[in-house]
């Protein structure tokens, strides 16, 4: 399986798609985001109503798009991407 990545506003977004064999929609979309300082998020799944797809490439592309949206929300609206240390 190939890994899809892109850079958006100096953040590296990596599609992290999980496979659930034997189901009609076996691909669960999600992504990880790395900021310019090297901090990496946990896996950020797609919203449940859009999480499962029938094609790997579609799941990867939607995962990247979701990651771009999350970066925009973080930079433009202050949404927290990274879990704070306890």
C-alpha positions in Angstrom: 0.0 0.0 0.0 1.3 3.4 -0.9 1.3 6.3 1.6 -0.3 9.5 0.5 1.2 12.7 1.9 1.1 16.4 1.2 2.3 19.7 2.7 -0.3 22.3 3.5 0.7 25.6 5.2 4.0 24.2 6.4 2.3 21.1 8.0 2.9 17.6 6.7 -0.4 15.7 6.3 -0.2 11.9 6.1 -3.2 9.8 5.2 -3.5 6.9 7.7 -6.2 4.6 6.3 -7.1 1.4 8.1 -8.5 -1.7 6.4 -11.4 -3.8 7.6 -11.5 -6.7 5.2 -14.7 -8.5 4.5 -17.0 -5.5 4.6 -18.5 -3.6 1.7 -16.7 -0.4 2.7 -13.4 -1.7 4.1 -11.4 1.5 4.2 -11.6 3.8 7.2 -10.1 7.3 6.5 -7.9 9.2 8.9 -4.7 11.3 9.0 -1.8 12.4 11.1 -0.5 15.9 11.0 3.1 17.0 11.7 3.7 20.7 12.4 6.9 22.6 11.5 8.4 21.9 14.9 8.0 18.1 14.5 5.0 17.6 16.8 2.8 14.8 15.5 -0.9 14.4 16.2 -2.7 11.1 17.1 -4.6 9.5 14.2 -7.4 11.9 13.4 -10.3 9.9 11.9 -12.8 11.2 9.5 -16.2 12.1 10.9 -18.3 8.9 11.3 -20.7 9.7 8.5 -17.8 9.9 6.0 -15.3 7.5 7.6 -15.7 4.3 5.6 -15.2 4.0 1.8 -15.1 1.3 -0.8 -11.9 2.4 -2.5 -8.4 2.9 -0.9 -7.5 5.9 -3.1 -10.8 7.7 -2.3 -10.2 7.1 1.4 -6.6 8.5 1.1 -7.8 11.6 -0.8 -10.6 12.4 1.6 -8.2 11.8 4.5 -5.7 14.4 3.1 -8.6 16.9 2.5 -9.7 16.4 6.1 -6.2 17.0 7.3 -6.0 20.3 5.3 -9.3 21.4 6.9 -8.0 20.6 10.4 -4.8 22.6 9.7 -6.9 25.5 8.5 -9.1 25.3 11.6 -5.9 25.2 13.8 -4.2 28.2 12.2 -7.2 30.3 11.4 -9.6 29.5 14.3 -7.3 28.3 17.2 -8.5 24.7 17.1 -6.2 22.5 19.2 -4.5 19.7 17.2 -2.1 18.4 19.7 -2.9 16.9 23.1 -1.4 18.9 25.9 0.9 17.1 28.3 -0.7 16.1 31.6 
